[in-house]
Amino acid sequence: MTTTNNKIIITVSGTDKVGIVAKVATILAELNVNIEDIKQTLMQGHFVMFMLCDITNSQNSFKEIKDSLQKEGESLGMEVWVQRKEIFDTMHTVG
C-alpha cells in the first residue's frame, strides 16, 4: 500500500535548455521511481519544474534517489531539491 511516506516532491530550477525533463525522467526510471504528476513553466528563460513521485517500488533509499537527482542537476547546471511529501506538506500548511 502506498502511503505519503513513499511520496517525494522534486523541484528543478534554472536556465532553460533542451533535455531537462528527459534527463530527470531517465534518472527516475533507472531508479524505478514513478512520476505521478509533473508541472513545469518557463518564466523569462527561467525553467521551473515540480514533480510528485512515488518511490514505493525503488530498491534505492530516499538519500540515494536524492543524491542521484542532485548529481544530475549539477551536470545540467540546475538547482534540484528533493523532499518527502509529508515534510513538504507540513512546511506549506498554514495553521
N, C-alpha and C positions, 0 to 999 in steps of 0.2 A: 504494500500500500504506500502510495506517495504522500508524504507529509511536507509541510513547509520547511522542515529540516533539510530536505533534498532539493530545494529550490534555491537558485542563485540569481542575482542581478549583475549583469555585466554592462559597464559603461565604457564606451570608446570615444575619445575626443581628440581632435587635431586637424591639421590642414588636410583638406580633401585630396585624395589621389585614387587612382584605379586599383582595385583589388582588395580594399579593406575588408568588406563583408566576406568575400570569398576566403581570404586567409584566416580570419577569425573563425568562420564556419568550418573550415578544414581542420583546424586545431580541435574544435569541439567534437567533430565527427571522429577524429582519431582517438579521442578520449572517451568516446561513447556517451557524450553529453547531448541530450535532446534539447533543441531550440523550440520553446513553446510559443514565444511571441517576440517580435522584433519591431522596433520603431527607429527610424532614422530621419535626420533632417540635415539640411545644408543651409547655413546662415552666413552669407557673405564670404564664402570659401572655407568656412569652418564646419567640419563634419562632426556630427554627434550621433551616436547610436546607443540604444538601450536594448538589452536582450534579457528575457526571462527564460531560464533554462532549468532543466531537471537533471540532476546528477545521480539519480537512483541506480541506473544501470552501469555507471562508470566503475571501473576497477581502481581508479585513482582517487586519492584523498582530495578534499577541498583545497588544501595547500598546494598539492601537485598541479591541480587544474588552474588555480590562481597563478602560480609561478609560470606555467606554460603560456598562459594568455598574456601575462605581463612581459615575458620574453619576446613574444611575437609583436606585442605593442612597441617595444623598444626598436625592433628591426624595422617597423613601419614608421617610426618617428611619431607614434601616437601615445596618448595617455590612456591607460587601461585600469579600471577599478573593478574589483570583483568582491561582492558582498553576499553573505547569506541573506535570503529574502526576509527571514524573520528579523534580522538586525536592521535591514533597510526599512522595513515596515515600522519598527519601533522608533527609529531615528526620524521618520517622516510622519509620525502620528502627533497631531495636536491634541493635548489633553484637556 
